[in-house]
Amino acid sequence: MSQLRTIGLVLIMLGILSFSYGGFITYRTRERVIDAGPIQVTADKTHKIRFPEVAGAIALIGGVSVLVASVRKT
């Protein structure tokens, strides 16, 4: 398998994964909801760092074009 074909397949997989998951890192923060003297109520909030859809589309299109170029070359 040529290097261009491998690069194309990796880019296609990255593009598909970015569309299917949408984000890759999650973290939690604790927020104070109510602070009334000695009574405090907190809530955990989950945040997700999103992967831009445009970058996933560019990776997918780039992978397909590299794969097509490697097939035409051989």
Secondary structure by P-SEA (a helix, b strand, c coil): ccaaaaaaaaaaaaaaaaaaccccbbbbbbbbccccccbbbbbbbbbbbcccaaaaaaaaaaaaaaaaaaaaac
